[in-house]
């Protein structure tokens, strides 16, 4: 056995380079290294070092951020014994949620958030594990317990929590209001996820009782609506739809206010409404109001097309086709009631 590599009756070819440098006690035993030999290699001045309980780095000196990530996951029990060959490829989702997932700021750094600190600067790595696990946080590993484990994406060879869940776990430990706002805004502005998904996770984590988080969410929702409006404008221009009236209010002549719309084609009586609502504690009343407005407009013969920011981001051409179909179908419908159109 040389300076850095254990005597191995099993081949190491299925392991990546970092997995050969960072091994658990169980993996070392499986490769023919006894506990006594491991302890001898980790003596002061020795060629190896114990990074976490039961986790070893097979070289002296500083560790890399990649090694710290793998060590944290090994400590938390990922990959499970005998599952090394089942690790999905980069960007590939797991068929079933792994039992340990990088989350929080470390996960956001892996998702390439510019507002997240670099991995090497983090003094802790948050790892999401099932609530029933009996592990304890130790060293630079902070365990976050989950009632239900989320799906995970493989990034840099490790399972990483989805952006909304990683954001919620990061926000839970951040008191800096500006840092929270930057993270949430970047998530939407750079297309990582939608505001509704973020607010749902923050609500689930009971973080919307914190004033600085509520302020950041308000900014997030405004940012999300602005981006969705820009995509709607681009859809109309890019797919040759006739120009609508933008951002209008409708009223019955001498009657009540019917509601605001993001786009309206008066000749065809077709309206587009961006559904940028996010699940919050007062969402039930808002949902009822939106449903009443839609019903009232449709009773007047106005076709209302609801489009979500996610659909605009992921299927712009399909949404353009939906609007175009509604415009073309107007010739086959009874004329709509007369309404007054006002700028909003």
N, C-alpha and C positions, 0 to 999 in steps of 0.2 A: 504494500500500500504506500503511495507516495504522500507528499506533503499535504495535498488538498483533497484527494479522492478516496473514499472508503473502499475497502476490499468488498467486491460485489459478486456474489454468486448469481445474481440476477442482472440482466442487461439494463443499462440506463438509457437506451436509445429512444424510448418512448417519452422521456422527460425533456423539457426545454432547458436552455442553458441556465436560466435562473433557478429552475427546479432542481438542477444538479448542485447548485450552490447553497440552496436553502432546503433543508430536509427535517422532517420531524423524527422523534425518537423511534416511532413505529417504522418509518420508512428506512431508517438506518439499520434497524434490526432485520428488516426484510432483505436488506442488501448485505447482510453478513457482518454488521458492526455491533459488537456487544455494548452494553451500557458502560462497562468498565473502560472499554477502549474509547468510547465517546467522551467520558469524563477525563481521561488522560489527554485527549486531543484538545480539550477546552481549558487545561490548566493555564495559569498566567504565563504569557509568552508563547503559548501553544499556537498551532496553525488554525484552530477552529475557535469559535466563540458561541456561547449560548445567548441567543437574542431574546427569547421568551421561554417560559416554562415548556419544556419538551420540544423546542424548536431551535435548530442550530444553523449557523452560517459557516460554510466550509472554507473560510479564509479569515485572516486577521484584518484589523483595521476598519475604517468606516464602511458602513453599508449603504447601498444605493436605495433610492425610493422604491424601485421595483422589488428589491429584496425585502424591504420592510412590508410592502403590500402582501407579498407571498407569505412572509412569516406570520403576519396578522391573520391571514386566512387559514394557514396551517394550524395555528393555535386554536382557531374557532372550529376546526374540523373539516376544512374544505381543501382539496377534494377528499371524499370519503375513501377509506381503504378499498383498493381494488377498482376505483373509478377513474384512475388517471387517464386511461385511454378514451374515456367518454366525455372529456372536456370539449365543449363546442369551439368552433373556430371564431376568429375575430368578427365582431358584429353580429354573431349568430345568437338567437335566443335559446334559452334552455327549454327542453320539453317539459320539465317540472322544476319548480323553484329550488335552487340550491339551498343548503342549510347554513350558509354564511355568505354575505354579500357586502361589498364595500359600499358605504353610504356617506352622507354628510359632505363636508368640504373636500375630502379626498376623492369622493365619487365625482363631484363637480369639476375638480381639476382633471380627472380622467375624461370627463365629457368635454374638456377643452373650454371651460368658462374662463374668460380673461379676468373676471372679477373675483375668482377663487384664488387663494394663495397657492404658489407652487408646492408640489408634493413634498419636496425636500425641506420646505420651511415649516411644515406642519409638525407640531409636537405630539399629535395624537391622530390615530386613524380609527374612524368609526366603522364598526362592523355590525351589520344587522343579522340577528340570529333569532330563531323561534323563542317565544317566551318560556317554553318548557325546558330550555337548555340550562344546565347547572353551572356553566362557566362563570368566571368573574373577570371583570376588567383588570388588566395588569399592564404595567409598563406603558408603552405608547398605544396600546389597544384599548379602545373604549367600546364596550358592547352596548348595542341598542337592541332592545327586545321588541319583537313584533308579534302581534296576535296572529296575523296571517302574513307569510312571506310573499313579497312581490316577485314577479318575473324579473329576470336579470339579463343584461347584455354583456357579452364578453368584450372587454377593452383591455389591451395590453396583457392579455392572457389571464385576466381575473374577472370574476362576476361582479358587475356593478349595478347598483340600484337604478331604476328609472329616474329621470330628472325630477319629476314632481316629488317622489319620495325622498330623494337625496336633498332637495331643497328644504323640505319640511324638517328633516333631521339636522340640517345645517342651521336653519333659522332658530331651532329650539335652543341652541347654545350661543346664539349671537345677540348681544345687547346693543351693538352698533347699528343705529337706525339707517345710516347711509349705506353701510355694507349690505344690510338686508335689502334695501331698495335696489341697489346695483345688481345683486344676484337675481332678484325676481324680474327686473326689467330686462336683463340680458337673456333670460330664459325664453321670453316671448319675442324680443326683438331679433334674436338670432335663430328663431325657428326651432328651438329645442322642444317646446311643448306649448300648450294652449293655456290661457288664464284659468279656464274652468277647472282643468286638471290640477293646477297648483292650488287654487282655493279649496278644492275638495280635500286635498292632503292636509293643508293647514287647518281646515275645519276638523278633520278626523283627529289631528294631533292636538286639538284644543288650543291653538296658538292665536286665534283671532280675538282673544281677550286681552292681548298685549297692544298697547296704543301704537307703538312704533311699527308693529306688524300690520295693523289695520291701515295705517297711513301708507305703507309700502304697497299693500294690496290695492288701495284706491288708485295709486299711481300706475300699478300694473294693469288694472282694468282699463284705464284711460289709454295706456300704451297699446293694449291689445285691440281696442276699438279703432284707434288711429291706423294701425297696420291693416286691420280687416277692411277699413274703408278704402285704403290705397289699393288693396288687392281687388276690391269690387270695381273701382274705377278702371284698373288695368284689364279686368275681365271684359267690361263693356267695350273698351277701345280695342283690345287685342283680338276679340272674336267678332268684330263687326256688328255688334248689336246697335239698334237705334239709340240715339242719345235720350236718356230719361230726364225728368226733373229731379234734381238732387236735393236731398234733405228738406222735405216738405212736410207741412201739416195739412190734414184734411178735415173739413167741417161740412156739415149739412147746411144748406142755405138758411140763414137765420136760426140754425139749430145748434146742437152740441158739437163739441170738439171730438173728432173720431180717432185721432192719434197721429203720431209722427212716423214717417217712413224714410228709409235711406234712399230709395229710388222709386220713381213713379212714372209710368207711361200712360198719360190720361186718355189717349185715343184708344188704347187697347184695354184700359182699366186693369193694368197689371202692376203690382207693387212688389218691391223687394225689401225685406226687413232682415237686418243682420241680427242674429241671435247671439249677443255677446254677454248674456246673463251668466253669472257664475254662482254655484251653489253656496249660499250663505244662510245665516239663521233667519233672515227675513225673506227668503226666496219664495215661499209659498204665496205670499200676497202679490209679489211681482209676477209670478207665473199666472195667477188668476187674472191679473190686469191684462197681461199679454194675450191670454186666451180670449178674454171678453172683446178686446180690440179686433182680433182676427175674426171672430164670429160676426161682429157688427159689420166689418168691411165686406165679408163674403156674402152676408145677407143683402148687401147693396149691389152685388154683382161684381165686386172687385176681387180679382185673384191675387192672393198673397203668397209669395214664395219666400219661405224662411231659409236662410243660408247661415251656417255656422262658420266661424273663422277657420276651424279645422278643415272643413270641406273646401274653402277657398284656397287653403294652403296645399292640400293633398290632391284635389281633383277639380282644378279650375275649369278645364274644358268641359267636364261633365256638368258642372253648375251652369256654365254658359248655355249648354244644350237644354237644360231644364227651363231657363228663362226664355230661350228662343221658342221652345215648344209652347209655353204659356202665351207668348205674344202671338204666335200663329193661330192658336186655338181661339183667340178672341173673336175671330170672324164667325165662329160657329155658335157663339153664346148670345143670349139676349143682351141688349144694350144695358150697361150699368146705370144706376141712378146718378143723377147729377150731383157732384160735390164741388165744394170750393177748395181750391189748392192755394195754400199760403206758404211763403218761405219760412223755414224753421230756424 
